[in-house]
């Protein structure tokens, strides 16, 4: 145990429990007996990072293996950061309080674009050179994973390698390799280490690829610059989640974190095929867990954590083939022990509401639905597959069950959006409010409309589309705001400038690394928090580096264009995305592949995997029959 | 069945706040498999009650919680199962069955004892002198931040029941600690104008009965 973290230091910061590392189920493995050392960093505050299921999974998956250890680190809160800089203390891991530079591998999860400046801040606080090219023998390898690797190019110069796809098996493989290389004495030869890593399936070493550009600024090609390096790196995918590792002794934080509950992962992937959704594309195919496996995991999780709530986690839990049986069984089994069951995301239908009503002992004050768009036309464009009738049936069910507050999520700036689509949002909100007043007389129902701005993402049918400029997004927000005034109606929106920076980074290329660095140097960090977001840092950064953000965010991309991420393979084929783009333009829906009709996205044949459903479509209780 | 649990909170556990401890105990009790009684009503919660909050960064050798069980368990078994669910720095010192109608901890506890051990050399004679002069005063005004954030002057003298070098050069304090008003050990150090860094430990919580100070575990025997 190092002595970087003193009582004196802890006394000077708010929430010192963030930095203790002694939470229940934290793993403190012997440093010398386990030769491969990795620190996993969630580049945000402890409360956010400890809510991340991926961290819990990888922490357990690595630490249960002999010969390797995985510790945690997070972005320090600004008060701690000031103290570290003032006293010259390097950023440390939580378990052994060692400096990050003591580890062989420093791993970041890329959860959202607005964490990129925080990653640089953490590298700087650790005393590591920001650019991979400037790191030498004795420096840890900097590795990235998570959904951000769908297009990691803007941060590629900061990373030695990336892992594409599921990490449960791949990360222990990486650390086993590191252990061997250390033993064999190769660990200090970075090129050799990276060459061996690049030979592992799913690992992408950006420095082994050269990017060339056309005169118009678009990418001409991304090609390997070394023998034996694959032209495309394919993501890792666990074919069978029942056989995969799942942590049943996750860390129980002392502090209240954002998702302060058991996260029981019922499935991975989503079959809906919403055309804006990146997660729905890159986590394919859907793999469900067996009911008996889940019940067993839930029992162990309750016993080992003492949490009071089990959240059935996935991208769309109401779709899990046996969700009703699972939720009801768990709710009944743990009622006596004061443990409740919650469904984090409701589908827009009566089935979801009735299920929530049946199992949620702790009644949340509001129910949230995400129709995403305000008109049927636009919902068809995005392939949401939800009708106004579905929405009104769901909200009616909610009001009748006693909920009085309804929250609705929408996206502004979707492709083809016009004024009537926006007014449709306001109209829908008013109809729901009116419905609430009729169904719950004497009560005061409220309808909250929350809008985010559409950010076109890689691997989606909308990856060719321009984002609305900030001014247009702001005008749309204002228009909606003026139509959502009155008792019972609430309106909230996201800063359009944040969505703009997200859009620049989401489909950017390697040249943007210079702008990210410049923004960080000007003080940008923790930008997921509105109080820390500083647009001026980015404006100045683009100006200084001569990069045009509009080129990345606002340009209509050509269908034949080479994208910065085309040398990466997440299974979904470009032809399918193009087809979906054209169907969107035509307002044609594409069926959910749970229906049994293959949509031809390419994932199953490409990755050699199958959709894994537990029970199949027939077992799925149709809406309204609970 | 109602139980009173006495525990210590030392080392880095001192950096857990009152709310964090509350959450911690709810989960530790569930992990231990204790049949904690639940409150009735819309949003049931475990029947737990705590003593007065301990300030962040202060260690304690005498913290208390009362818990109601839906089934009878031997106190020794409770102690064993619960201790198995605690990280280093938290230790169960005592588990005692108390009458169902016993008054709540916060209703009886009115006094807290603290000890300050110094992290640097101190001049015992000088400290003794400061202590003597503080005790000789009839009023000891100390400023503390009020609810609006602006400093407010408060006379702490009536709340300082005992102050002595015991054992020297450690400083032992017996201070008022009740819903009506609590004196913080740091305020006494401030009034003594004593700036040597020290480690503060809460050594006891008491209910005053005339001239006697009874610990919560002594109230129901």
Contacts between the chains, C-beta under 8 A, distances in Angstrom:
chain1	res1	chain2	res2	distance
A	7	B	12	7.8
A	7	B	57	7.8
A	10	B	12	7.6
A	10	B	15	5.4
A	10	B	57	7.6
A	11	B	57	5.3
A	16	B	15	4.1
A	16	B	56	7.2
A	16	B	57	7.8
A	17	B	15	5.8
A	17	B	16	5.6
A	17	B	17	7.4
A	17	B	20	5.8
A	20	B	12	5.4
A	20	B	15	6.2
A	22	B	12	6.2
A	22	B	13	7.9
A	22	B	87	5.4
A	22	B	88	7.3
A	22	B	89	7.5
A	23	B	87	7.7
A	24	B	27	7.4
A	24	B	28	7.8
A	24	B	31	7.9
A	24	B	85	7.6
A	24	B	87	6.3
A	252	B	27	5.9
A	254	B	16	5.5
A	254	B	20	4.8
A	254	B	23	7.5
A	254	B	24	6.2
A	255	B	20	6.2
A	256	B	19	7.5
A	256	B	20	7.9
A	256	B	23	6.8
A	302	B	30	7.4
A	303	B	31	6.7
A	303	B	33	7.8
A	304	B	31	6.8
A	305	B	27	6.7
A	305	B	31	7.1
A	306	B	26	7.1
A	306	B	27	3.1
A	306	B	28	6.2
A	306	B	29	7.2
A	306	B	30	3.8
A	306	B	31	4.0
A	306	B	85	7.5
A	307	B	27	6.5
A	307	B	30	7.8
A	308	B	26	6.9
A	308	B	27	7.7
A	308	B	30	7.3
A	337	B	30	6.5
A	338	B	30	7.2
A	338	B	36	7.4
A	338	B	38	5.3
A	338	B	44	6.4
A	338	B	45	7.5
A	338	B	46	6.1
A	339	B	30	7.7
A	361	B	44	7.7
A	362	B	43	5.9
A	363	B	42	7.2
A	363	B	43	7.6
